[in-house]
Amino acid sequence: MGINAKMGTTEPNSAIFLTDTKKEIEKKINASFSGGGATKEDQEKYGAKLDIDIPYQYLTFFLEDDQKLAEIA
């Protein structure tokens, strides 16, 4: 049994699959854990913890524009 047979079978939103549509991928990323603050005020005061921010981590792999990534950070 390969890794893919075990991963994500019980929770379809626990992984992004090559067969996912763009809409499904966007939904999964938007619902994932963010390294932001508990409130808007905390987020603005302390900033994000980018090392644990899942959407940002995806961007480090898929966004080819380093300047844009720096702006987002």
CHARMM internal coordinates of N, CA and C (Angstrom, degrees):
IC EDIT
DIST 1 N 1 CA 1.4451
DIST 1 CA 1 C 1.5264
ANGL 1 N 1 CA 1 C 108.26
DIST 1 C 2 N 1.3174
ANGL 1 CA 1 C 2 N 117.81
DIHE 1 N 1 CA 1 C 2 N 126.01
DIST 2 N 2 CA 1.4546
ANGL 1 C 2 N 2 CA 122.01
DIHE 1 CA 1 C 2 N 2 CA -178.98
DIST 2 CA 2 C 1.5167
ANGL 2 N 2 CA 2 C 112.13
DIHE 1 C 2 N 2 CA 2 C -82.80
DIST 2 C 3 N 1.2918
ANGL 2 CA 2 C 3 N 115.52
DIHE 2 N 2 CA 2 C 3 N 172.64
DIST 3 N 3 CA 1.4671
ANGL 2 C 3 N 3 CA 121.50
DIHE 2 CA 2 C 3 N 3 CA -179.55
DIST 3 CA 3 C 1.5247
ANGL 3 N 3 CA 3 C 110.79
DIHE 2 C 3 N 3 CA 3 C -59.09
DIST 3 C 4 N 1.3300
ANGL 3 CA 3 C 4 N 117.11
DIHE 3 N 3 CA 3 C 4 N -43.88
DIST 4 N 4 CA 1.4589
ANGL 3 C 4 N 4 CA 119.70
DIHE 3 CA 3 C 4 N 4 CA -176.78
DIST 4 CA 4 C 1.5131
ANGL 4 N 4 CA 4 C 112.74
DIHE 3 C 4 N 4 CA 4 C -61.83
DIST 4 C 5 N 1.3243
ANGL 4 CA 4 C 5 N 117.64
DIHE 4 N 4 CA 4 C 5 N -28.78
DIST 5 N 5 CA 1.4529
ANGL 4 C 5 N 5 CA 119.97
DIHE 4 CA 4 C 5 N 5 CA 179.27
DIST 5 CA 5 C 1.5205
ANGL 5 N 5 CA 5 C 111.10
DIHE 4 C 5 N 5 CA 5 C -69.17
DIST 5 C 6 N 1.3093
ANGL 5 CA 5 C 6 N 117.89
DIHE 5 N 5 CA 5 C 6 N -26.75
DIST 6 N 6 CA 1.4646
ANGL 5 C 6 N 6 CA 121.32
DIHE 5 CA 5 C 6 N 6 CA -178.80
DIST 6 CA 6 C 1.5223
ANGL 6 N 6 CA 6 C 112.37
DIHE 5 C 6 N 6 CA 6 C -92.90
DIST 6 C 7 N 1.3063
ANGL 6 CA 6 C 7 N 118.21
DIHE 6 N 6 CA 6 C 7 N -37.97
DIST 7 N 7 CA 1.4551
ANGL 6 C 7 N 7 CA 122.07
DIHE 6 CA 6 C 7 N 7 CA -172.30
DIST 7 CA 7 C 1.5246
ANGL 7 N 7 CA 7 C 111.79
DIHE 6 C 7 N 7 CA 7 C -78.22
DIST 7 C 8 N 1.3046
ANGL 7 CA 7 C 8 N 115.92
DIHE 7 N 7 CA 7 C 8 N 131.36
DIST 8 N 8 CA 1.4485
ANGL 7 C 8 N 8 CA 121.93
DIHE 7 CA 7 C 8 N 8 CA 171.04
DIST 8 CA 8 C 1.5172
ANGL 8 N 8 CA 8 C 115.35
DIHE 7 C 8 N 8 CA 8 C 76.82
DIST 8 C 9 N 1.3151
ANGL 8 CA 8 C 9 N 119.06
DIHE 8 N 8 CA 8 C 9 N 1.88
DIST 9 N 9 CA 1.4458
ANGL 8 C 9 N 9 CA 118.71
DIHE 8 CA 8 C 9 N 9 CA -177.80
DIST 9 CA 9 C 1.5182
ANGL 9 N 9 CA 9 C 112.25
DIHE 8 C 9 N 9 CA 9 C -73.68
DIST 9 C 10 N 1.3221
ANGL 9 CA 9 C 10 N 117.69
DIHE 9 N 9 CA 9 C 10 N -32.67
DIST 10 N 10 CA 1.4584
ANGL 9 C 10 N 10 CA 119.31
DIHE 9 CA 9 C 10 N 10 CA 179.18
DIST 10 CA 10 C 1.5268
ANGL 10 N 10 CA 10 C 111.74
DIHE 9 C 10 N 10 CA 10 C -86.39
DIST 10 C 11 N 1.2954
ANGL 10 CA 10 C 11 N 117.95
DIHE 10 N 10 CA 10 C 11 N -27.93
DIST 11 N 11 CA 1.4644
ANGL 10 C 11 N 11 CA 122.48
DIHE 10 CA 10 C 11 N 11 CA 179.59
DIST 11 CA 11 C 1.5232
ANGL 11 N 11 CA 11 C 108.24
DIHE 10 C 11 N 11 CA 11 C -131.96
DIST 11 C 12 N 1.3208
ANGL 11 CA 11 C 12 N 117.90
DIHE 11 N 11 CA 11 C 12 N 98.24
DIST 12 N 12 CA 1.4661
ANGL 11 C 12 N 12 CA 120.47
DIHE 11 CA 11 C 12 N 12 CA -175.48
DIST 12 CA 12 C 1.5264
ANGL 12 N 12 CA 12 C 114.25
DIHE 11 C 12 N 12 CA 12 C -62.58
DIST 12 C 13 N 1.3419
ANGL 12 CA 12 C 13 N 117.52
DIHE 12 N 12 CA 12 C 13 N -20.08
DIST 13 N 13 CA 1.4613
ANGL 12 C 13 N 13 CA 119.79
DIHE 12 CA 12 C 13 N 13 CA 179.40
DIST 13 CA 13 C 1.5211
ANGL 13 N 13 CA 13 C 113.10
DIHE 12 C 13 N 13 CA 13 C -90.24
DIST 13 C 14 N 1.3256
ANGL 13 CA 13 C 14 N 117.75
DIHE 13 N 13 CA 13 C 14 N 6.05
DIST 14 N 14 CA 1.4576
ANGL 13 C 14 N 14 CA 120.80
DIHE 13 CA 13 C 14 N 14 CA -177.43
DIST 14 CA 14 C 1.5220
ANGL 14 N 14 CA 14 C 113.11
DIHE 13 C 14 N 14 CA 14 C -85.02
DIST 14 C 15 N 1.3110
ANGL 14 CA 14 C 15 N 117.37
DIHE 14 N 14 CA 14 C 15 N -3.60
DIST 15 N 15 CA 1.4668
ANGL 14 C 15 N 15 CA 120.75
DIHE 14 CA 14 C 15 N 15 CA -179.52
DIST 15 CA 15 C 1.5185
ANGL 15 N 15 CA 15 C 109.08
DIHE 14 C 15 N 15 CA 15 C -151.77
DIST 15 C 16 N 1.3104
ANGL 15 CA 15 C 16 N 115.64
DIHE 15 N 15 CA 15 C 16 N 157.31
DIST 16 N 16 CA 1.4610
ANGL 15 C 16 N 16 CA 121.63
DIHE 15 CA 15 C 16 N 16 CA 172.61
DIST 16 CA 16 C 1.5244
ANGL 16 N 16 CA 16 C 106.44
DIHE 15 C 16 N 16 CA 16 C -102.62
DIST 16 C 17 N 1.3298
ANGL 16 CA 16 C 17 N 115.32
DIHE 16 N 16 CA 16 C 17 N 125.59
DIST 17 N 17 CA 1.4499
ANGL 16 C 17 N 17 CA 121.34
DIHE 16 CA 16 C 17 N 17 CA -176.69
DIST 17 CA 17 C 1.5227
ANGL 17 N 17 CA 17 C 111.12
DIHE 16 C 17 N 17 CA 17 C -105.86
DIST 17 C 18 N 1.3142
ANGL 17 CA 17 C 18 N 117.00
DIHE 17 N 17 CA 17 C 18 N 153.68
DIST 18 N 18 CA 1.4564
ANGL 17 C 18 N 18 CA 121.53
DIHE 17 CA 17 C 18 N 18 CA 178.17
DIST 18 CA 18 C 1.5216
ANGL 18 N 18 CA 18 C 111.69
DIHE 17 C 18 N 18 CA 18 C -62.39
DIST 18 C 19 N 1.3024
ANGL 18 CA 18 C 19 N 116.95
DIHE 18 N 18 CA 18 C 19 N -23.23
DIST 19 N 19 CA 1.4576
ANGL 18 C 19 N 19 CA 121.27
DIHE 18 CA 18 C 19 N 19 CA -179.86
DIST 19 CA 19 C 1.5256
ANGL 19 N 19 CA 19 C 112.92
DIHE 18 C 19 N 19 CA 19 C -87.40
DIST 19 C 20 N 1.3202
ANGL 19 CA 19 C 20 N 118.61
DIHE 19 N 19 CA 19 C 20 N -6.22
DIST 20 N 20 CA 1.4602
ANGL 19 C 20 N 20 CA 121.80
DIHE 19 CA 19 C 20 N 20 CA 179.07
DIST 20 CA 20 C 1.5200
ANGL 20 N 20 CA 20 C 110.55
DIHE 19 C 20 N 20 CA 20 C -66.43
DIST 20 C 21 N 1.3192
ANGL 20 CA 20 C 21 N 115.46
DIHE 20 N 20 CA 20 C 21 N 145.84
DIST 21 N 21 CA 1.4582
ANGL 20 C 21 N 21 CA 120.26
DIHE 20 CA 20 C 21 N 21 CA 174.60
DIST 21 CA 21 C 1.5252
ANGL 21 N 21 CA 21 C 109.02
DIHE 20 C 21 N 21 CA 21 C -78.19
DIST 21 C 22 N 1.3134
ANGL 21 CA 21 C 22 N 115.86
DIHE 21 N 21 CA 21 C 22 N 165.86
DIST 22 N 22 CA 1.4653
ANGL 21 C 22 N 22 CA 120.62
DIHE 21 CA 21 C 22 N 22 CA 177.57
DIST 22 CA 22 C 1.5290
ANGL 22 N 22 CA 22 C 110.32
DIHE 21 C 22 N 22 CA 22 C -58.48
DIST 22 C 23 N 1.3137
ANGL 22 CA 22 C 23 N 116.84
DIHE 22 N 22 CA 22 C 23 N -39.32
DIST 23 N 23 CA 1.4652
ANGL 22 C 23 N 23 CA 121.54
DIHE 22 CA 22 C 23 N 23 CA 179.88
DIST 23 CA 23 C 1.5325
ANGL 23 N 23 CA 23 C 111.02
DIHE 22 C 23 N 23 CA 23 C -65.41
DIST 23 C 24 N 1.3417
ANGL 23 CA 23 C 24 N 117.14
DIHE 23 N 23 CA 23 C 24 N -41.56
DIST 24 N 24 CA 1.4614
ANGL 23 C 24 N 24 CA 120.66
DIHE 23 CA 23 C 24 N 24 CA 178.53
DIST 24 CA 24 C 1.5285
ANGL 24 N 24 CA 24 C 111.35
DIHE 23 C 24 N 24 CA 24 C -64.56
DIST 24 C 25 N 1.3215
ANGL 24 CA 24 C 25 N 116.14
DIHE 24 N 24 CA 24 C 25 N -41.69
DIST 25 N 25 CA 1.4681
ANGL 24 C 25 N 25 CA 120.58
DIHE 24 CA 24 C 25 N 25 CA 179.07
DIST 25 CA 25 C 1.5204
ANGL 25 N 25 CA 25 C 110.27
DIHE 24 C 25 N 25 CA 25 C -63.49
DIST 25 C 26 N 1.3187
ANGL 25 CA 25 C 26 N 116.68
DIHE 25 N 25 CA 25 C 26 N -46.05
DIST 26 N 26 CA 1.4665
ANGL 25 C 26 N 26 CA 120.89
DIHE 25 CA 25 C 26 N 26 CA 179.39
DIST 26 CA 26 C 1.5248
ANGL 26 N 26 CA 26 C 110.45
DIHE 25 C 26 N 26 CA 26 C -59.44
DIST 26 C 27 N 1.3318
ANGL 26 CA 26 C 27 N 117.40
DIHE 26 N 26 CA 26 C 27 N -42.83
DIST 27 N 27 CA 1.4654
ANGL 26 C 27 N 27 CA 121.69
DIHE 26 CA 26 C 27 N 27 CA 179.93
DIST 27 CA 27 C 1.5280
ANGL 27 N 27 CA 27 C 110.71
DIHE 26 C 27 N 27 CA 27 C -62.86
DIST 27 C 28 N 1.3285
ANGL 27 CA 27 C 28 N 117.13
DIHE 27 N 27 CA 27 C 28 N -43.00
DIST 28 N 28 CA 1.4669
ANGL 27 C 28 N 28 CA 121.20
DIHE 27 CA 27 C 28 N 28 CA -179.03
DIST 28 CA 28 C 1.5242
ANGL 28 N 28 CA 28 C 111.35
DIHE 27 C 28 N 28 CA 28 C -65.97
DIST 28 C 29 N 1.3213
ANGL 28 CA 28 C 29 N 116.82
DIHE 28 N 28 CA 28 C 29 N -41.37
DIST 29 N 29 CA 1.4639
ANGL 28 C 29 N 29 CA 120.14
DIHE 28 CA 28 C 29 N 29 CA -179.97
DIST 29 CA 29 C 1.5235
ANGL 29 N 29 CA 29 C 110.30
DIHE 28 C 29 N 29 CA 29 C -67.65
DIST 29 C 30 N 1.3126
ANGL 29 CA 29 C 30 N 117.16
DIHE 29 N 29 CA 29 C 30 N -43.95
DIST 30 N 30 CA 1.4670
ANGL 29 C 30 N 30 CA 120.49
DIHE 29 CA 29 C 30 N 30 CA -179.30
DIST 30 CA 30 C 1.5241
ANGL 30 N 30 CA 30 C 112.25
DIHE 29 C 30 N 30 CA 30 C -64.56
DIST 30 C 31 N 1.3192
ANGL 30 CA 30 C 31 N 117.61
DIHE 30 N 30 CA 30 C 31 N -28.09
DIST 31 N 31 CA 1.4641
ANGL 30 C 31 N 31 CA 121.23
DIHE 30 CA 30 C 31 N 31 CA -179.43
DIST 31 CA 31 C 1.5264
ANGL 31 N 31 CA 31 C 112.43
DIHE 30 C 31 N 31 CA 31 C -88.96
DIST 31 C 32 N 1.3149
ANGL 31 CA 31 C 32 N 117.05
DIHE 31 N 31 CA 31 C 32 N -5.07
DIST 32 N 32 CA 1.4664
ANGL 31 C 32 N 32 CA 119.97
DIHE 31 CA 31 C 32 N 32 CA -175.80
DIST 32 CA 32 C 1.5256
ANGL 32 N 32 CA 32 C 112.16
DIHE 31 C 32 N 32 CA 32 C -78.87
DIST 32 C 33 N 1.3149
ANGL 32 CA 32 C 33 N 115.92
DIHE 32 N 32 CA 32 C 33 N 169.02
DIST 33 N 33 CA 1.4621
ANGL 32 C 33 N 33 CA 122.97
DIHE 32 CA 32 C 33 N 33 CA -177.42
DIST 33 CA 33 C 1.5215
ANGL 33 N 33 CA 33 C 111.05
DIHE 32 C 33 N 33 CA 33 C -64.03
DIST 33 C 34 N 1.2882
ANGL 33 CA 33 C 34 N 115.70
DIHE 33 N 33 CA 33 C 34 N 136.52
DIST 34 N 34 CA 1.4554
ANGL 33 C 34 N 34 CA 122.27
DIHE 33 CA 33 C 34 N 34 CA 176.32
DIST 34 CA 34 C 1.5224
ANGL 34 N 34 CA 34 C 109.20
DIHE 33 C 34 N 34 CA 34 C -113.98
DIST 34 C 35 N 1.3037
ANGL 34 CA 34 C 35 N 116.18
DIHE 34 N 34 CA 34 C 35 N 144.48
DIST 35 N 35 CA 1.4549
ANGL 34 C 35 N 35 CA 121.06
DIHE 34 CA 34 C 35 N 35 CA 178.00
DIST 35 CA 35 C 1.5112
ANGL 35 N 35 CA 35 C 113.02
DIHE 34 C 35 N 35 CA 35 C -84.16
DIST 35 C 36 N 1.3255
ANGL 35 CA 35 C 36 N 115.83
DIHE 35 N 35 CA 35 C 36 N 17.56
DIST 36 N 36 CA 1.4536
ANGL 35 C 36 N 36 CA 120.24
DIHE 35 CA 35 C 36 N 36 CA -179.45
DIST 36 CA 36 C 1.5142
ANGL 36 N 36 CA 36 C 113.07
DIHE 35 C 36 N 36 CA 36 C -78.08
DIST 36 C 37 N 1.3112
ANGL 36 CA 36 C 37 N 115.39
DIHE 36 N 36 CA 36 C 37 N 175.74
DIST 37 N 37 CA 1.4573
ANGL 36 C 37 N 37 CA 121.27
DIHE 36 CA 36 C 37 N 37 CA -179.14
DIST 37 CA 37 C 1.5181
ANGL 37 N 37 CA 37 C 112.21
DIHE 36 C 37 N 37 CA 37 C -73.50
DIST 37 C 38 N 1.3120
ANGL 37 CA 37 C 38 N 115.96
DIHE 37 N 37 CA 37 C 38 N 167.81
DIST 38 N 38 CA 1.4645
ANGL 37 C 38 N 38 CA 121.83
DIHE 37 CA 37 C 38 N 38 CA -179.90
DIST 38 CA 38 C 1.5247
ANGL 38 N 38 CA 38 C 111.20
DIHE 37 C 38 N 38 CA 38 C -69.63
DIST 38 C 39 N 1.3212
ANGL 38 CA 38 C 39 N 115.97
DIHE 38 N 38 CA 38 C 39 N -27.96
DIST 39 N 39 CA 1.4671
ANGL 38 C 39 N 39 CA 121.26
DIHE 38 CA 38 C 39 N 39 CA 178.18
DIST 39 CA 39 C 1.5219
ANGL 39 N 39 CA 39 C 108.74
DIHE 38 C 39 N 39 CA 39 C -130.56
DIST 39 C 40 N 1.3134
ANGL 39 CA 39 C 40 N 115.65
DIHE 39 N 39 CA 39 C 40 N 166.93
DIST 40 N 40 CA 1.4689
ANGL 39 C 40 N 40 CA 120.04
DIHE 39 CA 39 C 40 N 40 CA 177.31
DIST 40 CA 40 C 1.5278
ANGL 40 N 40 CA 40 C 110.18
DIHE 39 C 40 N 40 CA 40 C -60.59
DIST 40 C 41 N 1.3140
ANGL 40 CA 40 C 41 N 116.48
DIHE 40 N 40 CA 40 C 41 N -38.87
DIST 41 N 41 CA 1.4622
ANGL 40 C 41 N 41 CA 120.56
DIHE 40 CA 40 C 41 N 41 CA -179.59
DIST 41 CA 41 C 1.5376
ANGL 41 N 41 CA 41 C 111.22
DIHE 40 C 41 N 41 CA 41 C -64.33
DIST 41 C 42 N 1.3389
ANGL 41 CA 41 C 42 N 116.57
DIHE 41 N 41 CA 41 C 42 N -43.24
DIST 42 N 42 CA 1.4733
ANGL 41 C 42 N 42 CA 120.00
DIHE 41 CA 41 C 42 N 42 CA 176.88
DIST 42 CA 42 C 1.5216
ANGL 42 N 42 CA 42 C 110.95
DIHE 41 C 42 N 42 CA 42 C -62.10
DIST 42 C 43 N 1.3368
ANGL 42 CA 42 C 43 N 115.73
DIHE 42 N 42 CA 42 C 43 N -41.87
DIST 43 N 43 CA 1.4664
ANGL 42 C 43 N 43 CA 120.27
DIHE 42 CA 42 C 43 N 43 CA 179.68
DIST 43 CA 43 C 1.5254
ANGL 43 N 43 CA 43 C 110.26
DIHE 42 C 43 N 43 CA 43 C -59.97
DIST 43 C 44 N 1.3164
ANGL 43 CA 43 C 44 N 116.67
DIHE 43 N 43 CA 43 C 44 N -45.82
DIST 44 N 44 CA 1.4606
ANGL 43 C 44 N 44 CA 120.63
DIHE 43 CA 43 C 44 N 44 CA -179.01
DIST 44 CA 44 C 1.5324
ANGL 44 N 44 CA 44 C 111.77
DIHE 43 C 44 N 44 CA 44 C -68.83
DIST 44 C 45 N 1.3358
ANGL 44 CA 44 C 45 N 116.73
DIHE 44 N 44 CA 44 C 45 N -36.01
DIST 45 N 45 CA 1.4633
ANGL 44 C 45 N 45 CA 120.93
DIHE 44 CA 44 C 45 N 45 CA -177.08
DIST 45 CA 45 C 1.5267
ANGL 45 N 45 CA 45 C 112.38
DIHE 44 C 45 N 45 CA 45 C -75.60
DIST 45 C 46 N 1.3386
ANGL 45 CA 45 C 46 N 116.29
DIHE 45 N 45 CA 45 C 46 N -45.56
DIST 46 N 46 CA 1.4700
ANGL 45 C 46 N 46 CA 119.92
DIHE 45 CA 45 C 46 N 46 CA -172.95
DIST 46 CA 46 C 1.5294
ANGL 46 N 46 CA 46 C 114.52
DIHE 45 C 46 N 46 CA 46 C -104.78
DIST 46 C 47 N 1.3147
ANGL 46 CA 46 C 47 N 117.16
DIHE 46 N 46 CA 46 C 47 N -15.31
DIST 47 N 47 CA 1.4615
ANGL 46 C 47 N 47 CA 119.94
DIHE 46 CA 46 C 47 N 47 CA -176.47
DIST 47 CA 47 C 1.5178
ANGL 47 N 47 CA 47 C 111.35
DIHE 46 C 47 N 47 CA 47 C 77.89
DIST 47 C 48 N 1.3148
ANGL 47 CA 47 C 48 N 115.19
DIHE 47 N 47 CA 47 C 48 N -176.22
DIST 48 N 48 CA 1.4619
ANGL 47 C 48 N 48 CA 121.03
DIHE 47 CA 47 C 48 N 48 CA -177.38
DIST 48 CA 48 C 1.5218
ANGL 48 N 48 CA 48 C 110.97
DIHE 47 C 48 N 48 CA 48 C -95.76
DIST 48 C 49 N 1.3129
ANGL 48 CA 48 C 49 N 115.45
DIHE 48 N 48 CA 48 C 49 N 157.22
DIST 49 N 49 CA 1.4592
ANGL 48 C 49 N 49 CA 121.94
DIHE 48 CA 48 C 49 N 49 CA 172.56
DIST 49 CA 49 C 1.5335
ANGL 49 N 49 CA 49 C 106.02
DIHE 48 C 49 N 49 CA 49 C -97.11
DIST 49 C 50 N 1.3166
ANGL 49 CA 49 C 50 N 116.11
DIHE 49 N 49 CA 49 C 50 N 86.69
DIST 50 N 50 CA 1.4509
ANGL 49 C 50 N 50 CA 121.11
DIHE 49 CA 49 C 50 N 50 CA -171.56
DIST 50 CA 50 C 1.5222
ANGL 50 N 50 CA 50 C 113.55
DIHE 49 C 50 N 50 CA 50 C -63.82
DIST 50 C 51 N 1.3244
ANGL 50 CA 50 C 51 N 117.52
DIHE 50 N 50 CA 50 C 51 N -23.64
DIST 51 N 51 CA 1.4644
ANGL 50 C 51 N 51 CA 119.33
DIHE 50 CA 50 C 51 N 51 CA -179.95
DIST 51 CA 51 C 1.5273
ANGL 51 N 51 CA 51 C 112.29
DIHE 50 C 51 N 51 CA 51 C -70.57
DIST 51 C 52 N 1.3471
ANGL 51 CA 51 C 52 N 118.11
DIHE 51 N 51 CA 51 C 52 N -16.10
DIST 52 N 52 CA 1.4587
ANGL 51 C 52 N 52 CA 120.51
DIHE 51 CA 51 C 52 N 52 CA 177.42
DIST 52 CA 52 C 1.5257
ANGL 52 N 52 CA 52 C 112.28
DIHE 51 C 52 N 52 CA 52 C -120.85
DIST 52 C 53 N 1.3182
ANGL 52 CA 52 C 53 N 117.70
DIHE 52 N 52 CA 52 C 53 N 5.51
DIST 53 N 53 CA 1.4594
ANGL 52 C 53 N 53 CA 122.99
DIHE 52 CA 52 C 53 N 53 CA 179.92
DIST 53 CA 53 C 1.5278
ANGL 53 N 53 CA 53 C 108.43
DIHE 52 C 53 N 53 CA 53 C -83.79
DIST 53 C 54 N 1.3320
ANGL 53 CA 53 C 54 N 117.06
DIHE 53 N 53 CA 53 C 54 N 106.30
DIST 54 N 54 CA 1.4610
ANGL 53 C 54 N 54 CA 122.03
DIHE 53 CA 53 C 54 N 54 CA -173.95
DIST 54 CA 54 C 1.5323
ANGL 54 N 54 CA 54 C 112.92
DIHE 53 C 54 N 54 CA 54 C -60.42
DIST 54 C 55 N 1.3472
ANGL 54 CA 54 C 55 N 120.48
DIHE 54 N 54 CA 54 C 55 N -48.54
DIST 55 N 55 CA 1.4637
ANGL 54 C 55 N 55 CA 118.55
DIHE 54 CA 54 C 55 N 55 CA 178.69
DIST 55 CA 55 C 1.5301
ANGL 55 N 55 CA 55 C 112.51
DIHE 54 C 55 N 55 CA 55 C -58.45
DIST 55 C 56 N 1.3185
ANGL 55 CA 55 C 56 N 117.98
DIHE 55 N 55 CA 55 C 56 N -39.12
DIST 56 N 56 CA 1.4670
ANGL 55 C 56 N 56 CA 120.50
DIHE 55 CA 55 C 56 N 56 CA 178.18
DIST 56 CA 56 C 1.5291
ANGL 56 N 56 CA 56 C 110.69
DIHE 55 C 56 N 56 CA 56 C -65.57
DIST 56 C 57 N 1.3280
ANGL 56 CA 56 C 57 N 116.55
DIHE 56 N 56 CA 56 C 57 N -40.30
DIST 57 N 57 CA 1.4597
ANGL 56 C 57 N 57 CA 119.63
DIHE 56 CA 56 C 57 N 57 CA 179.38
DIST 57 CA 57 C 1.5287
ANGL 57 N 57 CA 57 C 110.95
DIHE 56 C 57 N 57 CA 57 C -62.24
DIST 57 C 58 N 1.3346
ANGL 57 CA 57 C 58 N 117.45
DIHE 57 N 57 CA 57 C 58 N -39.00
DIST 58 N 58 CA 1.4682
ANGL 57 C 58 N 58 CA 119.73
DIHE 57 CA 57 C 58 N 58 CA 174.88
DIST 58 CA 58 C 1.5266
ANGL 58 N 58 CA 58 C 110.47
DIHE 57 C 58 N 58 CA 58 C -60.47
DIST 58 C 59 N 1.3179
ANGL 58 CA 58 C 59 N 116.08
DIHE 58 N 58 CA 58 C 59 N -41.70
DIST 59 N 59 CA 1.4637
ANGL 58 C 59 N 59 CA 119.24
DIHE 58 CA 58 C 59 N 59 CA -179.57
DIST 59 CA 59 C 1.5278
ANGL 59 N 59 CA 59 C 112.13
DIHE 58 C 59 N 59 CA 59 C -61.86
DIST 59 C 60 N 1.3363
ANGL 59 CA 59 C 60 N 117.48
DIHE 59 N 59 CA 59 C 60 N -34.05
DIST 60 N 60 CA 1.4677
ANGL 59 C 60 N 60 CA 119.27
DIHE 59 CA 59 C 60 N 60 CA -179.83
DIST 60 CA 60 C 1.5190
ANGL 60 N 60 CA 60 C 111.24
DIHE 59 C 60 N 60 CA 60 C -62.96
DIST 60 C 61 N 1.3280
ANGL 60 CA 60 C 61 N 116.81
DIHE 60 N 60 CA 60 C 61 N -24.84
DIST 61 N 61 CA 1.4574
ANGL 60 C 61 N 61 CA 120.47
DIHE 60 CA 60 C 61 N 61 CA 178.48
DIST 61 CA 61 C 1.5212
ANGL 61 N 61 CA 61 C 112.85
DIHE 60 C 61 N 61 CA 61 C -91.01
DIST 61 C 62 N 1.3281
ANGL 61 CA 61 C 62 N 117.41
DIHE 61 N 61 CA 61 C 62 N -39.14
DIST 62 N 62 CA 1.4577
ANGL 61 C 62 N 62 CA 120.65
DIHE 61 CA 61 C 62 N 62 CA -168.68
DIST 62 CA 62 C 1.5203
ANGL 62 N 62 CA 62 C 115.49
DIHE 61 C 62 N 62 CA 62 C -104.07
DIST 62 C 63 N 1.3183
ANGL 62 CA 62 C 63 N 118.63
DIHE 62 N 62 CA 62 C 63 N -20.25
DIST 63 N 63 CA 1.4617
ANGL 62 C 63 N 63 CA 120.73
DIHE 62 CA 62 C 63 N 63 CA 178.94
DIST 63 CA 63 C 1.5206
ANGL 63 N 63 CA 63 C 108.31
DIHE 62 C 63 N 63 CA 63 C -87.24
DIST 63 C 64 N 1.3067
ANGL 63 CA 63 C 64 N 116.47
DIHE 63 N 63 CA 63 C 64 N 116.38
DIST 64 N 64 CA 1.4645
ANGL 63 C 64 N 64 CA 120.52
DIHE 63 CA 63 C 64 N 64 CA -174.54
DIST 64 CA 64 C 1.5232
ANGL 64 N 64 CA 64 C 112.95
DIHE 63 C 64 N 64 CA 64 C -83.97
DIST 64 C 65 N 1.3115
ANGL 64 CA 64 C 65 N 117.97
DIHE 64 N 64 CA 64 C 65 N -12.62
DIST 65 N 65 CA 1.4586
ANGL 64 C 65 N 65 CA 122.66
DIHE 64 CA 64 C 65 N 65 CA -176.70
DIST 65 CA 65 C 1.5324
ANGL 65 N 65 CA 65 C 109.28
DIHE 64 C 65 N 65 CA 65 C -92.40
DIST 65 C 66 N 1.3357
ANGL 65 CA 65 C 66 N 117.02
DIHE 65 N 65 CA 65 C 66 N 101.64
DIST 66 N 66 CA 1.4640
ANGL 65 C 66 N 66 CA 121.52
DIHE 65 CA 65 C 66 N 66 CA -178.40
DIST 66 CA 66 C 1.5249
ANGL 66 N 66 CA 66 C 112.34
DIHE 65 C 66 N 66 CA 66 C -62.58
DIST 66 C 67 N 1.3080
ANGL 66 CA 66 C 67 N 117.32
DIHE 66 N 66 CA 66 C 67 N -34.48
DIST 67 N 67 CA 1.4659
ANGL 66 C 67 N 67 CA 121.78
DIHE 66 CA 66 C 67 N 67 CA 178.08
DIST 67 CA 67 C 1.5259
ANGL 67 N 67 CA 67 C 110.18
DIHE 66 C 67 N 67 CA 67 C -63.42
DIST 67 C 68 N 1.3333
ANGL 67 CA 67 C 68 N 116.85
DIHE 67 N 67 CA 67 C 68 N -44.86
DIST 68 N 68 CA 1.4525
ANGL 67 C 68 N 68 CA 121.15
DIHE 67 CA 67 C 68 N 68 CA 178.33
DIST 68 CA 68 C 1.5311
ANGL 68 N 68 CA 68 C 110.67
DIHE 67 C 68 N 68 CA 68 C -64.36
DIST 68 C 69 N 1.3321
ANGL 68 CA 68 C 69 N 117.84
DIHE 68 N 68 CA 68 C 69 N -39.96
DIST 69 N 69 CA 1.4464
ANGL 68 C 69 N 69 CA 121.06
DIHE 68 CA 68 C 69 N 69 CA 178.20
DIST 69 CA 69 C 1.5369
ANGL 69 N 69 CA 69 C 110.82
DIHE 68 C 69 N 69 CA 69 C -62.20
DIST 69 C 70 N 1.3213
ANGL 69 CA 69 C 70 N 116.92
DIHE 69 N 69 CA 69 C 70 N -41.16
DIST 70 N 70 CA 1.4578
ANGL 69 C 70 N 70 CA 121.33
DIHE 69 CA 69 C 70 N 70 CA 177.53
DIST 70 CA 70 C 1.5344
ANGL 70 N 70 CA 70 C 111.08
DIHE 69 C 70 N 70 CA 70 C -63.15
DIST 70 C 71 N 1.3228
ANGL 70 CA 70 C 71 N 117.01
DIHE 70 N 70 CA 70 C 71 N -39.26
DIST 71 N 71 CA 1.4723
ANGL 70 C 71 N 71 CA 121.04
DIHE 70 CA 70 C 71 N 71 CA 177.81
DIST 71 CA 71 C 1.5275
ANGL 71 N 71 CA 71 C 110.70
DIHE 70 C 71 N 71 CA 71 C -64.05
DIST 71 C 72 N 1.3195
ANGL 71 CA 71 C 72 N 116.57
DIHE 71 N 71 CA 71 C 72 N -41.87
DIST 72 N 72 CA 1.4625
ANGL 71 C 72 N 72 CA 121.02
DIHE 71 CA 71 C 72 N 72 CA 179.41
DIST 72 CA 72 C 1.5193
ANGL 72 N 72 CA 72 C 110.99
DIHE 71 C 72 N 72 CA 72 C -64.80
DIST 72 C 73 N 1.3246
ANGL 72 CA 72 C 73 N 115.76
DIHE 72 N 72 CA 72 C 73 N -42.04
DIST 73 N 73 CA 1.4724
ANGL 72 C 73 N 73 CA 120.55
DIHE 72 CA 72 C 73 N 73 CA 179.76
DIST 73 CA 73 C 1.5082
ANGL 73 N 73 CA 73 C 110.29
DIHE 72 C 73 N 73 CA 73 C -60.40
END
COOR INIT
IC SEED 1 N 1 CA 1 C
IC BUILD
